[in-house]
Amino acid sequence: MKLASIKIYDFLREKGINIDFKDLYWKIKKTTLKIENKRIYNRNLWWLSIIKESFRISPSEKFLESLTETYWNAVKKKSGLYKDTLTTLAYLKNKKYALGMVTDTDGVKELKSERIKKLNLEKWFDFIVVAGEDVKQTKPDKAPFVLIAKKLNLKPSECIFVGNNIYVDVLGAKKTGMATVLMKRDDCRAKIKPDWVINTLAGLRKIIL
């Protein structure tokens, strides 16, 4: 996000708009969070919304695409796994559980699949559903959760879904009839209640024996 913010800052300066970089950066962070919560994944629309609505300027499509490329290149470089991810997946595999992944699109077709491949995660899962690509709907719609259960040849009621977003992962899985585990990485107060809450992936071993 920071590299894209620098490009926007330079762009605004060229247009004669002076703004403190820290103020711009936090404006971008807050705006993108609101947009993401609306399940809008096209990053070009993120930058257009920020620049046009805040500064009344319409940037070119080429500039928007350059921002998106800068953003995703930075994300791919920083993408990594939590330290207990592979040991937990190995534990579940050894227990002979069917494993599926439901993840939302990055807004650029096949980009999420590329990131998954880079992390070498494909070998751990029997099936992976990229919501917004494999099905039109994204989380928390029921469609991607129903699809992964079908691919695994299971009923939703036979599945346990683990996610870190209560409004997207837990809500969507619960609507489908799955049991839910919230991987709580930050403070979150919501009326939606998961079946279990864990603070590390290793905590799954106490739930899935």
C-alpha positions as CSV (number, residue, x, y, z in Angstrom):
1,M,0.0,0.0,0.0
2,K,2.8,2.4,0.8
3,L,4.4,2.3,-2.6
4,A,1.1,2.9,-4.3
5,S,0.5,5.8,-1.9
6,I,3.8,7.3,-2.9
7,K,2.8,7.2,-6.6
8,I,-0.5,8.9,-5.8
9,Y,1.3,11.5,-3.7
10,D,3.7,12.3,-6.6
11,F,0.7,12.4,-9.0
12,L,-1.1,14.9,-6.8
13,R,2.0,17.0,-6.5
14,E,2.3,17.2,-10.3
15,K,-1.3,18.4,-10.4
16,G,-0.5,21.2,-7.9
17,I,-2.2,19.5,-4.9
18,N,0.0,19.6,-1.8
19,I,-0.9,17.3,1.0
20,D,1.1,15.8,3.8
21,F,2.1,12.3,2.9
22,K,1.1,10.8,6.3
23,D,-2.4,12.4,6.0
24,L,-2.7,11.0,2.4
25,Y,-1.5,7.5,3.5
26,W,-4.1,7.2,6.3
27,K,-6.8,8.6,4.0
28,I,-5.9,5.9,1.5
29,K,-5.9,3.2,4.2
30,K,-9.3,4.2,5.6
31,T,-10.9,4.5,2.2
32,T,-9.6,1.2,0.9
33,L,-10.8,-0.6,4.1
34,K,-14.3,0.8,3.5
35,I,-14.2,-0.3,-0.2
36,E,-12.9,-3.7,0.7
37,N,-15.7,-4.2,3.2
38,K,-18.1,-3.6,0.4
39,R,-16.4,-6.6,-1.4
40,I,-15.0,-4.6,-4.2
41,Y,-11.8,-6.2,-5.3
42,N,-10.9,-4.3,-8.5
43,R,-7.9,-2.2,-7.3
44,N,-8.3,0.2,-10.2
45,L,-11.6,1.2,-8.6
46,W,-9.9,1.7,-5.3
47,W,-7.5,4.3,-6.6
48,L,-10.2,6.0,-8.8
49,S,-12.4,6.4,-5.8
50,I,-9.7,7.8,-3.6
51,I,-8.4,10.3,-6.2
52,K,-11.7,11.3,-7.8
53,E,-13.8,11.6,-4.7
54,S,-11.1,13.3,-2.5
55,F,-9.4,15.5,-5.0
56,R,-11.9,15.9,-7.9
57,I,-9.3,14.6,-10.4
58,S,-9.9,11.8,-13.0
59,P,-6.7,9.9,-13.5
60,S,-6.0,7.9,-16.7
61,E,-6.7,4.2,-16.9
62,K,-3.0,3.7,-17.6
63,F,-2.1,5.4,-14.3
64,L,-4.7,3.4,-12.4
65,E,-3.2,0.2,-13.9
66,S,0.3,1.2,-12.9
67,L,-0.9,1.7,-9.3
68,T,-2.5,-1.7,-9.3
69,E,0.7,-3.3,-10.7
70,T,2.8,-1.6,-8.0
71,Y,0.4,-2.6,-5.3
72,W,0.3,-6.3,-6.2
73,N,4.0,-6.6,-6.8
74,A,4.6,-5.4,-3.3
75,V,2.0,-7.8,-1.9
76,K,3.5,-10.8,-3.7
77,K,7.0,-9.9,-2.3
78,K,5.6,-9.7,1.2
79,S,3.3,-12.7,1.1
80,G,4.2,-15.3,3.6
81,L,2.8,-18.0,5.9
82,Y,2.3,-17.9,9.6
83,K,4.9,-20.1,11.3
84,D,2.4,-22.7,12.4
85,T,0.6,-23.0,9.0
86,L,2.5,-25.9,7.5
87,T,2.7,-27.9,10.7
88,T,-1.0,-27.6,11.2
89,L,-1.8,-28.6,7.6
90,A,0.5,-31.6,8.0
91,Y,-1.3,-32.5,11.2
92,L,-4.7,-32.4,9.5
93,K,-3.4,-34.3,6.4
94,N,-2.0,-37.0,8.7
95,K,-5.4,-37.3,10.3
96,K,-6.9,-38.0,6.8
97,Y,-9.2,-35.0,6.8
98,A,-10.4,-33.7,3.5
99,L,-9.0,-30.1,3.1
100,G,-10.5,-27.3,1.1
101,M,-9.8,-23.6,0.8
102,V,-12.2,-20.8,0.0
103,T,-10.5,-17.5,-0.8
104,D,-11.8,-14.3,-2.4
105,T,-10.5,-13.1,-5.7
106,D,-7.8,-10.4,-5.8
107,G,-9.8,-8.6,-8.5
108,V,-7.4,-9.6,-11.2
109,K,-8.2,-13.0,-12.8
110,E,-5.9,-15.8,-11.7
111,L,-3.8,-13.5,-9.5
112,K,-4.9,-15.2,-6.3
113,S,-4.1,-18.6,-7.8
114,E,-0.6,-17.3,-8.6
115,R,-0.1,-16.2,-5.0
116,I,-1.3,-19.6,-3.7
117,K,1.1,-21.4,-6.0
118,K,4.0,-19.1,-4.9
119,L,3.3,-20.1,-1.3
120,N,3.3,-23.8,-2.4
121,L,-0.1,-24.3,-0.7
122,E,-1.8,-26.3,-3.5
123,K,-0.3,-29.6,-2.5
124,W,-2.0,-29.4,0.9
125,F,-5.6,-28.9,-0.3
126,D,-7.8,-31.3,-2.1
127,F,-9.7,-28.4,-3.7
128,I,-9.4,-24.6,-3.7
129,V,-12.3,-22.3,-4.6
130,V,-11.5,-18.7,-5.6
131,A,-14.7,-16.8,-4.9
132,G,-15.4,-14.3,-7.6
133,E,-13.8,-16.5,-10.2
134,D,-14.8,-20.1,-9.7
135,V,-18.2,-18.7,-8.7
136,K,-19.5,-15.2,-9.4
137,Q,-20.3,-14.5,-5.8
138,T,-17.6,-13.6,-3.2
139,K,-17.7,-14.3,0.5
140,P,-19.9,-14.0,2.6
141,D,-22.4,-15.3,-0.1
142,K,-23.2,-19.0,0.4
143,A,-22.2,-20.0,-3.1
144,P,-18.4,-20.5,-2.6
145,F,-19.0,-22.4,0.6
146,V,-21.6,-24.6,-1.0
147,L,-19.2,-25.2,-3.9
148,I,-16.2,-26.3,-1.7
149,A,-18.4,-28.7,0.2
150,K,-19.7,-30.2,-3.0
151,K,-16.1,-30.6,-4.4
152,L,-15.1,-32.3,-1.2
153,N,-18.2,-34.6,-1.5
154,L,-19.4,-33.4,1.9
155,K,-22.5,-31.8,3.3
156,P,-21.9,-28.3,4.6
157,S,-23.0,-29.6,8.1
158,E,-20.1,-32.0,7.9
159,C,-17.5,-29.2,7.4
160,I,-15.6,-27.0,9.8
161,F,-14.6,-23.6,8.3
162,V,-11.6,-21.7,9.7
163,G,-11.3,-18.0,8.9
164,N,-9.9,-14.8,10.2
165,N,-12.7,-12.4,9.3
166,I,-15.9,-12.8,11.3
167,Y,-18.0,-10.7,8.8
168,V,-16.9,-12.6,5.7
169,D,-15.6,-16.1,6.7
170,V,-17.7,-16.9,9.8
171,L,-20.9,-15.3,8.6
172,G,-20.7,-17.0,5.2
173,A,-19.9,-20.4,6.6
174,K,-22.6,-20.2,9.3
175,K,-25.2,-19.2,6.6
176,T,-24.3,-22.4,4.8
177,G,-24.6,-24.6,7.8
178,M,-20.9,-25.2,8.5
179,A,-19.3,-25.2,12.0
180,T,-17.0,-22.2,12.3
181,V,-13.7,-21.4,13.9
182,L,-12.5,-17.8,14.1
183,M,-8.8,-17.3,13.8
184,K,-8.7,-14.1,16.0
185,R,-5.7,-12.0,15.0
186,D,-7.1,-8.7,16.3
187,D,-9.8,-7.3,18.5
188,C,-13.3,-7.8,17.0
189,R,-16.7,-7.2,18.6
190,A,-19.6,-8.5,16.6
191,K,-23.0,-10.2,17.2
192,I,-21.9,-13.0,15.0
193,K,-20.6,-15.8,17.2
194,P,-18.3,-18.6,15.9
195,D,-18.4,-22.0,17.4
196,W,-14.8,-21.7,18.5
197,V,-12.2,-19.0,18.7
198,I,-8.4,-19.6,18.5
199,N,-5.4,-17.3,18.6
200,T,-3.0,-19.6,16.6
201,L,-3.6,-22.2,13.9
202,A,-2.0,-24.7,16.2
203,G,-5.1,-24.2,18.4
204,L,-7.0,-26.3,15.9
205,R,-5.5,-29.4,17.4
206,K,-7.7,-29.0,20.5
207,I,-10.8,-28.8,18.3
208,I,-10.1,-31.2,15.4
209,L,-8.7,-34.3,17.1
